[in-house]
Amino acid sequence: MKVRLYGIRNCDTVKKARAWLDAKAVDVDFHDFRSAGVSPELLASWLARTGWQTLFNRLVNRRGLTWKKLPEIRRQQVVDAQSAIALMLESPTVIKRPVLVAGSKLLVGFDTEEYASLCQRSR
């Protein structure tokens, strides 16, 4: 199984996910969105898989430092899919990490049970 993992290279959670995937011999293509960025098309494809509310609730990391450092007025402007995508394009580090894409499956964050389930289904 080949998967694509999106995140930031020095993020502890991304490191844990990469180590777990390596230990399970999962073929991973890593995309560092701090250095390589994210495209509107990529975010739109994630939105198509999750829907607006799930996208906002799962993908925009409202517990992270990037979100907390945003001015209150900017946070209040995130009211729909387009404004959430605009924010993620403007500040990719607001995206919850990691994002794992395997076929039609999209996982946000690192959970060993979800990752294990995905690996078992792909065999």
PyMOL commands that set and color helices and strands:
alter all, ss='L'
color gray80, all
select helices_A, chain A and resi 12-23+40-50+52-59+65-69+72-76+81-90+92-94+112-121
alter helices_A, ss='H'
color red, helices_A
select strands_A, chain A and resi 2-7+27-32+99-102+105-108
alter strands_A, ss='S'
color yellow, strands_A
deselect
rebuild
show_as cartoon
